Amino acid sequence: MATSGSILGNAVVRREDPKLLTGENQYLDDMKLDGMVHIAFVSSHFAHADITSIDTAAASAMPGVVAVITGADLGIEPVQGFPMLPPTFNRPPLATDRVRFVGELVAAVVAESKEQAADAAEAVIVDYEPLPAVADPEAALADGAPLVFPDHGSNVAFETAHVEPYEGDPMEGADVVVSERILSQRLAGVPMETNGFLAVPGDGSLTAYASTQAAHGLRDALAPVMGMEPDKVRVIAPWVGGGFGPKAGLYMEYVVAAKAALDLGRPVKWAESRSENMVSLAHGRGFVMDTKMGIKRDGTIVGLACDVIADAGGYPIVGAILPMLTQMMSNAVYDIPRISFKARTAITNTTPVAAYRGAGRPEATQMVERIVDVAAKAVELDPAEVRRMNFIPSDRFPLTTQTGANYDSGEYRKSLDAALEASGYGDLRAEQARRRSAGDTKQIGIGLSSYVEVTAPIGLHSEYGAVEVNEDDTVTVTVGTAAHGQGHETAFSMIVASVLGVPMDAVRLVQSDTDLVPQGAGTMGSRSLQTAGNAVNEASTTVMAKAKDLAAHLLEASAEDIMVGDRGLHVSGVPASSVTWGELAAAANDDSRRPEGMEPGLEHHLVFDEGDSTYPFGSHVAVVEVDTETGRVELLRHIAVDDCGTILNPLLVAGQQHGGVAQGVAQALFEWVQYDGDANPVSATLMDYLIPSAAELPSFEVSNTETPSPRNPLGAKGIGESGTIGSTPAVHNAVVDAVSHLGITHIDMPCGPQRVWQALQGAAAPA
């Protein structure tokens, strides 16, 4: 918690930004090593086919080619996608007999230059025998659908269900039952930096540089595939230009590049092109959610029923099990007496699906917040009032919901009221009524969303951290998390500076290197500050206590009289009687200067465990303008009030809010990974896959309420995914609200001009 004189709670500018702005940082593709060669991949142009032959002769003879590799050459068994899934779904690093999606790797070429490797890859001739393919997850579960893994016997990769033990129908007692088919369309992560890997062989060892969110997780997955012990594999993440979830796993490109490096005895680098990224980097979302809600005329929610189909892609990985998080969070912010939930994940001939910003939680919020609006409309009540009257009361926390979420703290009404006030909700409704009365061709819509999400989920609530004072007056902070744009260097430096009183520029952060960091779960699930941040806080506090004892010994004073001074400690009331941090570090390493019984060194490390996840929450208001003649949608305003517990740096929080909201708005209005009927991708370039620029977005209005979590000393909850989770349904609801007076009840996302125009034409057509 922030204390008097502490910098915690203040808007401190990011330490990372000067190097980012001046281009001093080295990303993976900037790296050049002596003897380095480049690898390019031959990928399938068929979504589903048997491989009848692979001819590498022409490629092998091309200039600069060092090796051409097929699955038969590789000699590596298929790789497990996710521990909870059967081995049937294991994926060969290079396909040998069959391909299951466009973009699956079939062969690789290693050459002296990147251009030579790419040219030779085009000369590899692969003959295929096409098979029937399926791209739609609902179609994949229909009788007679082509089986992606015939030995599995079906296209169901995973199932989960929840039925609360009550008697009768979950809709029992409802005056009105509403239903809707809600799509959370498939998305591409599109990080600014594409994927990449550089494998460097050693004497019985391997050093791997990767654009990854989790160095230790990657090491532990890669080592057994290589037939090596983990301590013989070192993984280092240099600067990483965005991750959003898809960069958290083991990619087959990594496996092939690593094996090539070991076999050739030379560094092998792979840097993904943007076109490769759009079909090879794991996708996100891809849910179809048939949802029912029972509601009384007075607005009281009586029940929720959800039937979900999720898309796993061609090789099920972590995305296949994400409906578990959707199930857990389906209770949302509401006191819902009865919930029925069932989900199946379908295998399709498409790019595999992994975790993408929010990972199962946005889908829950999209589902619940959309059906709440439908229900409010059905009983002719304001959607804000329906939300407010059904919120879980703040005096009931901590609370374990019927779907298994262990909520820590919440003030849901407070955040909604703040968002409504900031938006001028009453004035917006009045302007909407005015435009409707006037028959204006440009109508405004006001959309609401109230959400709760889980951060540090599924066992990610502990993390390693260490703080060490050095003899040069600097402090080294070592953490098991991995920054890829979040501002960790700034946040952790603030904590150390607050506790030890050192300047922030004296703090050095060590992360994302498995040889320098003993353990770590990496960065995903909005977990870093509440886990590693608390570890750093506790380590700093322990170091301070030891430093005071050491300073008292050196200055011949009582430890209670030792105070933090300029770059060190001094005796209270006697500033001249002082020692610097460097002098303290030197004394701590000198047996003759330490008190008897004191361990050497001025350092402390630990694994901090908060024991459970935390549950941030908030409310968003989106205001859109819809041109009823063209279907064009413009986001006029977006107001976000997010609560991530105690805020250590409001500037970092606002940055995460802005970035998150941008991605959530993008799903609501722009982004959509599409396939044709033969499972060919039709949105595999940025000409076809629409991501918004700053020109398409307003300046978001972000603020916060602060409801500390009781689960960690800092009171912190996650903020990295909240903006995405809260914004998408708010914008979606706003678009539908803008045209609801015309009889339109729902529009599938993304709510682009064509879909809105089609809905308008349908509403205008005679019955």
N, C-alpha and C positions, 0 to 999 in steps of 0.2 A: 504494500500500500504506500501511496505517496505520503511523505512526511514534510514537516516544516523545513523549507530551504531546499527540498528535493526538486530536481528537474522533471521528475515523473509527473505526468499530467499536463505538461507544456508542449506546445507545437514546436518541436525541434526539427530543423531541416535535415534531409537525408544525407548521410555521409557518402552514400554510394553514388550520388548523382554527378558530381564533377567528372569522374572517370567515364561514366556512361555518356555524358554529353560531349566529352572531348574524344571519345573513341579509344581511350587508353586500355580498356579491358580486352582481354584475350578470350575469345570464344573458341569452341572446338575447331571450327574450320580455319581459324587463324593459325593453328599450330602447324609447324613444319619441323621435321626431325631428319637427321642424316639417314640416308638409306630408305626413306619412307616411300612406299608404293600406295596405289589407290585401288579401291575395289568398287566395281559397279555390278548391279544385279540385273538378271534377266527375269522378268516377272510375267505371269500369265495374263494373256488378253482374254481368256475365257473364264467365266464364272464357275463353271463346273465341267470338268472334262477328264478323261483318262489320257495320260501321257504315253504315246506309243513309241517315241524315239527322241533323242536329243543329240544333235550333231554339232560338235565343238571344233571340228577340224579347221574350218575357215577362220574362226576366231583365234585359235591357237597360233596361227601363222601370221597374224597381224602385227605391225610394228609395236614394240614396247610391251607386248603381252608377256607376263611372267607366269601366269597360271590361269587355266579355265577349270572351274570346279562344278561338279554336279553332286547330287545327293549321294550317288554311289561312291564318289571319290571321298566324300566328307567322312563317312563312317561314324556318324553320330545318331543315336537313337532319337525318336520323336520326343519333344520337350513338353513337360507338364505345363498346362496353362494356368491352373489355379488348384490349390490343394483340395478344395471341397468337391472337385469335379472328377468323374471317372477317367481312367487312362485312355479310354476310347477316343477322347478328344485331343490327346497329345498331338502336337504339331511337328512334322519334320522340318528341320531348318531349311532344307531345300527339298521341294516336292519330288518324289521319285515315281509314283504310280498315278496319282490323281491330284488335281487342283480343285480348290473349293471356293475361291473368290478371285475376282480380277485384282491383280496386284500381288498374288501369292508368289513367293520366290521359287524359281525353278533352277537357276544356275547363277554362277558368279564369275566375273573376270577380274583378275588382278593385273595391273599394268603400271608402268613407270609414271604415267601422268593420268590425271582424271579424265582428260579428253580421250586418250588412247583406250582407257578402260571402257568408257561409254561407247566409243565406236565399235570396239570388239564385241561388246555385249549385244549390239544390234546384229552381229554376224552369226550369233548362235541360233541354230535352226531347231525349233521344237515342233514336233508333230503331235496334234491332239485329236482325240475322238470325243466330240462334244457330248455332254449329257444334259438332260433336263435340269433346269436351275429354278430356284425360288428365291425371290428377294423380299417378299412381304411376310412379316412374321405371322400374321393371321393365316395367310395362305399356306405357310409352312406347317401349320398344325391341322390343316384340313385333311380329311380322308383322301388318300391317293396322292398326296404331295410327294415330290421327289425327296428321297432320304439323303441327307448330306453325309451321314455316317450309317450306312445300312446295317452294320454290325450292332449298332445301338438299338435299332428296332423302331425308332421314332425320331422326330425332330424336337423333342422336349429335352432341354439341357438341364433344367432346374425347376423345382416347384416349391412354393411356400404358401401357407394359409394360416389364417387366424379366425376363429369363431369363438366369441365370448360365450361362456356357458349360461345362456338364458333360454327361456322357453319362447317358442314362437318366432315370428318374422321380425327382423330388425326394424322394419318399418311400422311395426304395430303401434297404434296410438297416433299416427300421423294424420293430419287433415289433408295433406297434399304430399304426394310422392313425385319427385322430379328425377329425370334421368338424362344423362348426356354421354356421348362418346367423345372422350377428350384425348387428343393426340399430343404427345411430347415428341416432336419429330427428331430424327437422327441428325446429329451435329458433328462437324469436324472441329478439332481443337484449334487449328491454325495458329500455333505459337509463332511469334515473330521470328525466332530462330528455329529452323527445321531440325529434325533429328540428326544425330551424328555419333561417331564412335571412332576412337583411335586406339588400336591394340599394339602394345610394345612388348615383344618377347624378351625374357631374361634367362638366366641360367636356372632352368627348372621353375621359372616364375612367369607371371604375366602382369603387366601394368596396363590398365585400361582407362582411357579418358572418355567420358561419356556425357552427353547432354541429358542428365538424369536428375530426378527429384529425390532419389534415394540411393546413395552410393552403397551403403551396407546391404540393402536388399538386393541390389543388382549383383554385388559380389557373391552373396550367398546363393543366388540363383544361377549365376554363370559358372562358378567353380565346379560343382558336380557335373555339369554338362561337359566341361572340359576335362573331366577326370582328375581334377586337382583339389588339394585341400584349400579351404578358404584363406589360410594364412599365406598361401603362395600366389594369391590373386589380390592385386591392389587396384581399387577403383577410385578415380579422382574425377570430380565434376569441376571443370573450370567455370567461368561465367556462363550462366544458362539463361537464354533469352526467352523465358516463358515456358510453362509446363502445363498447367491447368488439369493435371491428372494423367493424360496420355503418356507423359514422360516418366511414369513411375514404374514401368515394368521392364522385363527382359524381352528384347526384340530379336528375331531370328537373324537380322543383319548383324547384330552384335556377335552372335554365336559363330557365324560364318567368318566374319572378319577376324575374330580371335583365333579360330582354328587355322586360318590362313597364315596369320602372323607366326603362330607356333611352328607350323610346318615349314614356312619359308625362312624363318629366322630374321625377319625384317618387320619394321613397323608398317601396319596396314591401316589406312584411313578411309572411312566412309562418311561422306557428307551428303545428306539427302537433298534432292531437288524439291521444289514446291509441288510439282506434279506427283512425285512419289509420295510426298507427305500427305496429300489429299486422299490417297487410297491405301497407304501402308501404315501411317500412324493411326493408332486405335481411335475409333469414333466414340461418341457419347450419346446418351438418351436413347430414343427409339422405343417408346412405350405407347401402347394403346390401352386406354383406361376407361372401361365401361363402368359408370358410376351412378349410384342412386342415393338420394337423400330424402328422408322423411322429415317433414316440418309441420308444426302446428300453425294455425292462423295467426297466433300472437307472435310468431317468429321463433319459437323454441324448437331446436333441432332434437329429433327423437332417435334417429338412426342413420347409419352410413353403410352402404354395401359397395364393394369394389371388386371388379373382375379385371385383372391386368394381364396383358401379354407384352413381354419385353423381347427385344431383339438381341441375340448374342453374337450374330455374325457367323462366319465360316468356321472359326475355331473358338469355342467358348473359353473366356478368361474371366477376369474379375467382374466384368459387366454382367455376366450371367447371373450373379448372386445379388445384384443391387436391389432387386425387388424386396429383399429382406429389410433394407433401410426404408423403402417406401412404405412397407407394411408397418414398421415400427413407428414411423412419423405420421401415419394416417389419422391419428387422434388429433393432430394439429394443435391449435390454440384453444380448442373448444371442448366444452363439457358434453361429450357425446355419449349417451347412455349405452348404445349398442353399435358395435362395429363388426362387420363381416368383410374379410379380405381374402382373396385368393389370387395367386399369380403363377404364371408359367413363362419360362424363358424359351424362346424358339431359336433353333439353329437355322440360319439362312446362308445363301451363297453370297455373302457380302463381307466387307472388312470387319474384323473382330471389334467388339464393343468393350470399352473399359470404363474407368471412372472419369468423368468430366465435370468440372467445377460444380460441386454440390453432390453429384453421384448418388442418385436415388432419393435425395431429399427434395430437390426442385420438383421432381415428378409428384411427390406427395403433396406439396404445396399447390402445384398447378391443378391437381385433381380436386383437392378440397376447396380451394378458393374459387375455382370456376363453378363448382356445383353449388357453393353457398350463394353466389350471385344468381344462378338460375333459380334457386329456392326462394330467395328474397323477391325476385320478380314475380314468382308464382303466387306468393301471398301478399303482393303489393305493398311491401315494406322497403324502406331505405336500406340498401346493403350495409351501410355503416352501422345502423341500429341493430340489424340482425347479428352482425359480428359482435358488437358490444355486449348484447344481452346474453350471448352464449359463451363468452370467454371463461376459461378456468379462473376462478377468483385467486388473487395474489396470496391470500392467507392459507391456501391449500398446499403451498410448496414447502419442502420437497414433495414430489408426487410421482409415483410410478403409474403410468397409464395402463389401460387394459391391453395395449399392444406392446408393452414392455419397455417403453422409454422412461428413463428415470430422471425426470425434470428436476433441475436444481433450484432455480428461482425464476420468477417471471412477474412482470407488471404489464400485461398485454393491453389493458385499457389505456394506460398512460401513454404508450407509444402511439396507439391509434389516435387518441385525442390530440397529441402533439402534431401528428401528420395532418389531421383534418384542419387544425388551426393554422398550420404553416401554409396549407394549400388555399385557404379561404374557401372551404368546401361549400358553405352556404351561397356565396357569391357565384361560384362555379355552377351550381345547380340552377341558380336564377338565370345566368347567361345561357345555359343549355335550354331552359324553358323559353327564353326570349327567341332564340334562333329557331326552335321548333315551331313556335307560333307564327314566326315570320316566313316559314317555309324556305329558309336559307339553304342554298346548295351545299354550304360547308357547315357541317354539324360537329359539335364537340361531344366528346365522351369522357366521363370521369370513371376511372377504374380503381378499385381498392384491392389491397392484399394485406392480410395479417398472417404472419408466419412464425413458426418456431423451428429451429433446426438443431442438429446434433453436431458438435465439433469434438475433435479427438475421438471419433467413433471406433467401434469394433476393436477394442483393445489397444488403441493408439494413445492412451492417456498417461504414458510414462516416457521419460526421455533423459538422456545423458547430458550432463553439463559440468564444466570445470572452469575454475578461475585460478590463475597463477600470477603472482607479482614477480616481475623480473628485475634484475640488478641495474638495468638501464632506465628505471622509472616507468616502464611500460607494464601493461597488464595483458596477459593472453587469456582469451575466452575461447573455450573449445566446446562445441555443441554437436549433438547428433542430428540436428535438423539441417536442411539444405536450402539456402535461399535461391530463388530464381525470379527475383523482382520485388519481393515483399518488403524489404527494408530491414532485414534482420541485423545487419551491422549497426544500424542506427539504434534499434530497439535494445539490443543487448548491451551496447555501449552506454546507453542511458541508464540501464539498471546498475551496471558496475560503477559508473560515475556517481550515481545517487548514493550508493552504499559506501564506496571507498573515498569519494571526494576527488577522484582523479579527473583530469580533463578527458573528454570523450575521444580526442585525437590521440590519447595515449593508450587506447584500447585496441588490441589486434584480435580479429576474429579468425578462428580456425574451424573449418567445416568441410564436409563433402570429400574427405580423404580417409579411406579405410585404414591407412597406416598411421595416421596422426590422430584419428578419433577412434577410441576403443569400440564404440557401438553407437547405433543410431537408427531410428526408424524413418528418418527423412522428413520431407515436408509434403503433407497432403492432409485433407480433412480439417483445415484451419486450426492446426494443433500447436503451432510453434511457440507462441508466446506463453500459452497456459502450461506447456510442458517444459520446454527448454528454457523459457524465460524464468520460470519459477526455479528451475535448477540453478540457473545463473544467479538469481537473487539469493537463494539459500547458500550457494557456494561463496558468494561475496560476503554474506553476513558472517559465515564461519571464518573466512580469512580475516575479516575485520576484528573479530573477537581475538583471534590468535595474534594479530598485529598489535593490538592494544596491550596484550600481556607482554609481548616482546618489547614494545616501546617502553612500557613501565619498567621493565628490567634494565633496559639500556639507559633510561633517563632517571632511574632511581626515584620513581614515583609510583603512586597507586594506579592500578588499571582504570579505576573509576574516574581518575582525573585526566585521563588521556583523551584528547579531542582531535577531530579532523581539522587539519590546517592546509596551508598552501602546499600541494604536492607531497603531503606526508602527514605525520601526527605530531602533536605537541602537548605539553602540559598545560592544563587549563589555567589561564591567567598569566602564563609565562611563555609567550610565543617563541621566544629565543631558544627555549629548551625544547628542541624538536629533532626529528629524524625524517629524512625523505623516504619515500617508498622504496627507492633503489637501495638505500642504506639498510632498510629493514629486510629486504630480500637477501642482501649480502650477509647480514647478521644471522638470518634464519638458516643459511647454508654453512655457517661457521660454528663448529662444535664448541669453540671457546667463548662464544658470545651469546649463546642461547641459554635460557634458564634450564635448570636441571629437569629432566623428564620431558622436555618439549621436543617433538619430532622435527627433523630438519625440513626446510622448505617452507615457503609461504604460499601454499596451494591447497585447494580442496576440490574434490570431485565427488559426484554422486549421480544416482539415477533418481530423479524426482518422479513420484507417482501420485497423481491426484485421486486415484482410486476409481474414477468413473469419468464419463464424458461430461461436457457442459452443454447448455442449451440456450444459445443466443436467440433473440426474437426481434420482431419489429413490425412496422406497418409502412406500406408505400401507397402513394396516390399518384396515378398517372393521368395526364390530361392530353387527349389527342384531338386532332381535327381531321375529319373524314370528308373528302370531296365526294358527294353523292352522285356526281355526274361521271367521274373517272375511277372512283375507288381508291384514290391516293390517300395515304395515311401520313400525317405529320405529327410527331410527338412534340407538343408545345411545351410541356413541363413534366418533370418527374421529381416528386418529393419523397425522400427516403428518411425515415426515422428508425435507425437500427440500434439495438441494445446489445453490446458485446461485453457487458460487465464493466469493470473498472477500466478506464481508458488511460494508457500510459503516454501515448503521443497522439493527439487528435489529428495531426497532419498525416500520419501513417494510416490511421483509421479512415480518414476521408479519402485518401488515395485508393484504399481497398474498396470503399463504397463506390467511388466513381467507376473504377474498373469493373467491378462486379455488376453494377447496374448496366453498363454498356453491353456486357455479354448477355445479360438477361433480356434487355430490349432487343438485341440482335436476334435472339431466338423468337421473340414474339412477332417481329416484323420482317426479318430478312433471311436468316440462315436456314438451310435445309439441304441435307445430303440426299440426293435422289438417285434411284436406279430405274432402268426400264424393265419391261416384262421378262427379259432374259438375264436380269441381274447385272447388266452393264451399267457402270456409273455414268451419270449424265451431268454431274456437277463437280467434276474432278479438277477444275481449274478455277482461279479467282475471277475469270470472266463469267463463269456460270454459278459459282457459289458466292452468294452475296454477303460480304461483311461490311458493316457500315464504317464510314469515316467520320471524323469529327463534324463534317458538314451536315450529316444526317441526324445529329444528336444535339439537343439543347444542353446548356450548362445545368447539370443536375443540382438540385437543392437538397443537400444532405445534412443531417444533424443526428443527434443521439440522445437517448436516455441512458442512464447508468444504473444497472441493477447488479451489484457484485455477485459473483459466484461464491458460495461457501466452500467450494472444493479445492481452492488453492489460495495461498497467502496473498497473491497479487489481486485476487478477485476477478481475474481475467477470463473471458470467453473468446472464442474465435470470431473473426470478422471477414476472413478472406472470401467466403462464399455467400455471405448473407445478402449482398446486393443483387447477386444473380438469382437467388431463391425468391426474394421478395418482389423483384421488378417484373419478371415475365408474366405472372398472372395478373398483376395490376394493369399492365399495358394490354394484355389480351382482353381483360374485362372492359377496359376503356373503349377498345375498338367496337366490341359488341354493343356496349352501352350507347355509343354514338348513333347507331342505326336501329336500336331496339324498338323505337317508336314506329318503325316501318314494318314491324312484324318479324324481324330477324332475331332469332334466339341464340344462334351460335355460329361461329366461323372458325374453321380449323387454322391453327398456326402453321407456317408464318402468315400473318394477316397482311399480305402484300396487296397491291392494287388489283391484281387479277382475281384473287379469291374474294376480296371485298366487293368488287364490281359484279362478280357472278352472284354473290348473295343478294346484292341490290336488284339485279335483274330478276332473280327468282322471286323476290318479294313483290316486285312490280307486275309479274306475270299474272294473268287471270287464273283463278282457282279452277 
